[in-house]
Amino acid sequence: MKKVTFVISEARIHDHLSIMALSASLKGAGHDTSLVFFPNDPFNKKKIIGALREQVPDIIAFSFMSCVKDHYIDLGNYIKKHMNVPIIIGGPAATFDKHFINFEGHPFDAVCVGEGDLAIVDFVESYEKTGQLRAVTNFAVSTADGIENNIQLRSLIDPLDVLAFPDKKILYDKDPCLKNSKIKMFMASRGCPYKCTYCFNHKYNSMYKGKGHIVRHKTVDYFLEEIRQVKEMYPLEGIIFEDDIFIMKKDWLEEFAEKYPSRIGLPYMCYVRPNLVTEDIGKLLKNSGCHSARVAIECGNEDFRNRILKRNLTNEQTIRSCEILHAAGLKVGTINIVGLPTETIDDMKETLALNKSCKPEHVSVNMFMPLPGVDLTFFAIEQGLIDANAASPKSTHHISDMKYSEPVRKWLYPFKALFPLMVRIPFIERLFPLLRKLPRLVLKVIDTGFRIYSNTKCYPPAKFSLRDKLRILRRYIAIISG
């Protein structure tokens, strides 16, 4: 038996599903897991070392996204100075940033690429057997003998029911904020077949071509039992289904709508795609207990959206999907990106106009984040809008590394900060020429405050104590005000 200790050192408002899944697989194979968790503590590196020494792990593991990769590289270097324990990494940054598998500029000993649930078990058992790091499927390693990064991928896990239920306990035992939250996150499926150029999925699907079905669902009975067990053990009054597209498989949704109300019966929020929303889908969502659905608009200019972003959606489809969802009695949230490569001010104004036509209760708008390895980032590099070796993106809320023209640069953040207000309170748009001159700190407060308020309109209803509200509020502000 080996002990793997995961480390989380950034604030989170929702469950870290990847670590929960990996821990469950390792425990199912007879290994031990633990978690060191110090969210956004300025002195957390020393605390993390102290906690790791208490845990005495055989392997230390990080799972992170590109926006926090510099933080974890710095933390990895610090750990290496104080402990002689292998560090492995996984997640989107490890999978798509080639600097990681080539072991350039980071301290990690092994990198897991792609789906890691079963691969991490293979890796740990190889280490247990040989006492050395070896490049099993999905893993690249760096040892004294050299780098092994000719990665071979396992087939995608199918059916998903072969996996153990995610290990919620590993995180909830460490984080009372998430444990006591009455809204928790689950996933019924994995995979998305679409080719949106700003998203990892098109690269992921290319990597796994010939390695199984891209979209896979847990069976309804398995999934409901997973939720039931969490509901029995922890506070739970509302659910966020984090699937890329919850309505992908209609026959699955039909069975879910039949069984979920009697077995679970909690309001939930999910993500949908406009071209898949029909009146039948709207009724199934409502009958199953859906409270709200979020629709990704991203860009309002139809030509830009389809030619550059490869969304293949019309404005009519987008507006109609929101009409159907509203008619079914659901709240609607929209998701948008501003500051896209070569996007003009007029293009962004079209995004605002399309949002107004959709009449959402919740509006989310983020700055373009040039994620490593995806087609839209390569497009931005080709256009000379970002350096090929630019620093990793750190936030989608307030900053961007893009080289915008001076008019766009001055206009962009005020527009982003006031965007939700202009959608929900239309006369604000007429005041924009004046409001855009507000100090950045004031804009940041407006941006953060309205984002928090807007979430209350779309998240499933749940009753929180004042203490838990304040705890979640502090965590949320730490995340989105960075």
C-alpha positions, 0 to 999 in steps of 0.5 A, a space after each residue: 500500500 502507498 499513501 498519496 497526499 493531494 495538495 490544494 492551496 487555492 480558494 474554491 467555492 465548489 467541489 474539487 471533483 478531480 481529486 475526489 475521483 482520483 482518491 476514490 480510485 486509489 482507495 478502491 485499489 487498496 491505497 491510502 489517500 489524504 489531503 493538505 488544504 490551505 486555501 489562499 493563506 499568505 503563509 501557507 507554504 510553511 503550513 503545507 510543509 508541516 502538514 505534509 511531514 505529519 502525513 508522511 506521504 509516499 507521493 505528493 499530488 497536485 491537480 490544477 488548471 492553467 490559471 494557477 499553474 505558476 502558483 503550483 510551480 512555486 509551491 512545488 519548488 518550495 516543497 522540493 527544497 524541504 522534502 524528498 518526495 516525488 510530486 506528480 501533477 495532473 489536470 488541464 494544465 498538465 495535459 495541454 501545456 507541453 512545457 510540463 511533459 517536456 519537464 521545462 521550468 518546473 520541479 515535478 517528477 511525473 505528469 499525468 495526461 488525460 483521464 487519470 482515474 485508472 492511470 494513477 492506480 497503475 502509476 502508484 502500483 508500479 512505484 510500489 512494485 519497483 520503488 522507481 518512477 516509471 512511465 506507465 500509460 498516461 504518464 510522463 516521468 523525469 528521473 536521474 536516467 532521463 525523461 520518458 515522455 512518449 505517452 501512450 493513452 489508456 482507452 477512455 473509461 466506459 462505462 463510468 459505473 466501473 468507477 467508485 463514487 467520488 470521495 467527498 470525504 477527503 475534501 469535506 473533512 478539511 473544508 467546513 465551507 464546502 462540507 456545510 454548503 447546501 449546494 453541491 456539485 455532481 457530474 453525470 457524464 464526461 465529454 463534449 463532442 463540439 469543437 469550440 476553439 477556446 475550450 480544451 475539448 476539441 484538443 482532448 477529443 483529438 488526443 483520444 481519437 480511436 480510444 473510445 466514445 467521447 461522451 459517456 454517461 453514468 447510468 441513472 440508477 448509479 448516479 442517483 445512488 451517488 447523490 443519495 449517499 451524499 444527501 444522507 451524509 452531508 447538508 444538501 438542498 440544491 445541486 449544480 450538475 457540472 456536465 459540459 452539456 447536461 441534455 446531450 442524451 435525451 433517452 438518459 434525460 427521460 429516465 432521469 426525469 422519471 426517477 430523480 424527483 422521487 429519489 432525490 427531489 432537489 432543485 438543480 442547475 445545469 448547462 445546456 447548448 442552444 441547438 439541443 434545447 427543444 420544447 420536449 427538453 424544456 419540459 423534461 428539465 422542468 419535470 425533473 426538478 431543474 431550477 435554472 439552465 445556463 446557456 453559453 452565448 460567448 459572442 454575439 456576432 454570428 460570423 465571428 462566433 461561427 468562423 473563429 469560435 467554431 460554435 456553429 450556432 445562430 442567434 435565432 437558435 440562441 434566443 429560441 432556446 432561452 424562450 423555450 427554457 423560460 416558457 418551461 418555467 426555468 430561470 436562464 443564465 448566460 455565459 459570455 467572453 469579451 476581449 476575444 482575439 480580433 474582436 471589435 468593440 462593435 462585436 462586443 456590443 452585439 454580445 450585449 444586444 444578444 444577451 438582452 434579447 435572451 432576457 436572462 436572470 443571471 449573466 456571466 461575462 469573463 475576459 478571454 483566457 488564452 489557454 495553452 494548446 487550444 486553437 483560439 490561443 494559436 490564432 491569437 499568437 498568429 495574429 500577434 496578439 499574444 506572445 507564444 511564451 506568454 505568462 500563464 493566464 491568472 484570471 478571467 475576471 479582471 485581467 488579460 495578457 492580450 495585446 489589445 489596441 489602445 481604444 479596446 484596452 481602455 474600453 474593455 474592462 469597464 464594459 466587462 464590469 458593467 455588462 451584467 448590469 447593462 443586460 439586466 437594467 437596460 438604461 445603464 447602457 445609456 450611462 456607459 460613456 460616463 460610468 466607464 470613467 469610474 475608478 477601476 477599484 469602483 468598477 471592480 466592486 461593481 463587477 464582483 458585487 453584481 456577480 455575487 448577487 446575480 448568482 443568487 438568481 440562478 443557483 438552486 434555492 437553499 437556506 444558509 445560516 448567517 455564518 455559512 453565508 459569510 464564510 462562502 461570501 469571503 471565499 467567493 470574493 477571494 476567488 473573483 476579486 483576484 
